[in-house]
Amino acid sequence: VGKISALNGKIIIDRDKKQLDADVGTQLEEKDIISSDDKSKAQITMNDGTVLTIGKSSKLNIYEYVLDEKNPQESKADFKFVEGTFKSITGAIGKVAPERFKLETKSASIGIRGTIVVGNQEKVACTQGQITVTSAGVTQVLGAGMMTTTEVGKAPTTPTKIEGNLLKEVDNVGAKEDNKSTTTEKVESQNQQSSNSKPATTENS
């Protein structure tokens, strides 16, 4: 149903009561549970283009996944983030049949509308598009740049602007590419700052 597309550290797949060591390219099956330790992260690409990322000390259960290419609206996906942090970028199923695409944590159920979702077991944030977060019979609607706090058995809080390190917890999976990208961005930023500072220096002199 998908594959491991990037990873840092050691990633374990629980399948049919067996534990398998994952690597980039490892094929995944429905019901697989993907786990990271306190030094690992993984990125998963599903067959419909959905990209899921789990942070350190996290666990993802591919609870249900059916991709029906002949009848796309009959496709379905249900991902349970059992532990830790996560990020989801919607693929074809979430765009064609958003009502059949589900994300769940221990404390909340998340509905998507062609979007990017980041969260953990206490907070859920939307960075693109719009999502709904439901817990204890109460639903909050989050637009881009907003987050809500979720606790087991309690309603999600009123949405507020994203804050803290929530986004960083699931970044930089695939160290070589990301480190290169980060270095390039820093150099470009420094060059721009240097360029911008020269006219000011000239005027002061």
N, C-alpha and C positions, 0 to 999 in steps of 0.2 A: 504493500500500500504506500510505500515511501522509502526513504533511505536517510542515513546519517550523512549530511552534506558538509559538516565541519565540526570539529571538536577540539577541546583543550583538555588534556589530562585523561583520566581513566573513566570510561563510560560503560555501564553494565546494562544488558538487556535481559529481563526476566521473561522467559517464553516456555510455556508448558512445563513449569516447575524446574526449568533448567536456567542457569546463568551463563550468558555469552558475553565475551569481551567485544565491544564495538570498535569499529574503525571507520574512517571516511569511506563511504560507498557501501557500508553494510546495509542490506535490504531489511525492511521492517514488515511486520505482519500485524493484522488486527489482533487486539488483546495484548500486544507487547507492552511491557512496562520499562521505560528508559530511565535510568537513575544516574545521578552525578554525585561525587563526593565533595568534600569541602575545598577541593582544589580544581574542580572540573566544571566544564560547561559543554553544551552540545547544541547544534543546530540541526533540525530535521526538516527535510523537504518532502511533502506529500505528493502523490501523483497528480493532484489537481493544481499544484503550484502553491498550496498553503505552506508557509514557512513558520515553524515553531521553534522557539529557543528556550532552553531551560538553563537557569543559572546554577550557582554552586549549591550543593546539598539539596538538590531538587529531584522531583520524580514526576514523570508524565505517563499516564495510562492512555493508550490509543484504544479507548473503550469500544468504539464502533466507527467503522469507516467503509462506506460503499460509494464507489465512483461509477455511475452509470452514464457512459458516454453517449449512448443512443437516446436516453431520456434523462438529460442533466438534472431536471427538476426532481427526479426520484433519487438523486444522490443524497447521502447523509454523512455527517461527521459528528462525533461526540468525543471530545478530548477532556480528560480529567487530570488537572494539575494537583496531584495528591500532596505534594510538599514543595516548599521553596518558591522561587521566582520564575516568571515566564514571560514570553513575548509571542504574540501571534500576528502574522501578516496574512490577511485573507487571500485565498486562491479562488478558483472557479466555483466551488460549491458555495462558498459564502456570498458570492456575487449573484449566482443564478438562483440559489435556493437558501437565502439567509436564515429562514425560519427552521431549516433542517441542519444548521451548523451551530453546535453548542460548545461552549467552553465552561468548565466547572472547576471551582476550588472547594476546599472544605467548607467554606462559609457562604458561597454565593454561586449563582448561575448567571452567565453572561451571554447576552444576545448581541449579535453583530449586524452591521449594515455596511459591508464592504469597507473594512477599516483595519487599524493597527491597535492592538491591545497590549498593555504591559501590566503586570501585577505580581502579587505574592499572596500569602494566605491571610493577609490583613488589609491590603489595599489593592484597588483596581484602577487603572488609568487608561484614558483614550488619547492617543497621540494623532490620530487621523480618522476622519469620518465621525460616526456616532455609535454608541453602544448603550445597552440597557443592563443594569445590574440589579438582580433580584435576590432578596434574602428575607426570611421571616414574613413572607407574603407582601413585601413592599418592594416596589421597583423605582429606581432612579435612572434618569436619562442623562448620559454624559456626552458632551460634544468634545471636539478636539481641544487638548490642553487641560482637560479637567480630570479629577480623580475623586474617588469616594473611599471611605474606610468601611471595611466589612468585618464583622465579628460573628462567630458561630451563634446562631439563635437570635441575632439582633438585626434590625433593619439597616440597610446601607445609609451612611450619613449624607447630608446635603452636599452635592458636588462642590469642590473647591479647585483652585488652580494646582497643577502638579508641582510638588515640591520634594526636596530630599534627593536621595540617591537611587530612587526606584528605577530610573532608566538605565543607570550605569551597571546595575546588577546583572543585566543580561546582554551587555555589549561585549565586543572584542572576542567573539568566538571564532577560532581560526587565527591563531596568534600571528603568523607570518604576514598574511595579507592585511590584517587590522593594524599591526604595528607599523607597517610600511605606510598605510594610509594616514595614521595618526602623525607619524613623523613628517610626512609631506605637508599635512595641514598646518603643523606647527611652523615649518620653514616658511610656507607661504604667508602665514600670519605675521611672522617676524619681519619678512621682507617688506610686507605692506606697511607695517608700523614704522620700519626704518625709512621707507620712501616718504611716508606722510610726515615724518619728523624733520626732514631736511629743509623744507621751505621755512618752517618755524624758526629753525636755527639761523638760517640766513637773515631773516627779518630781524631777529634779536641782535645780530651782530651789526 
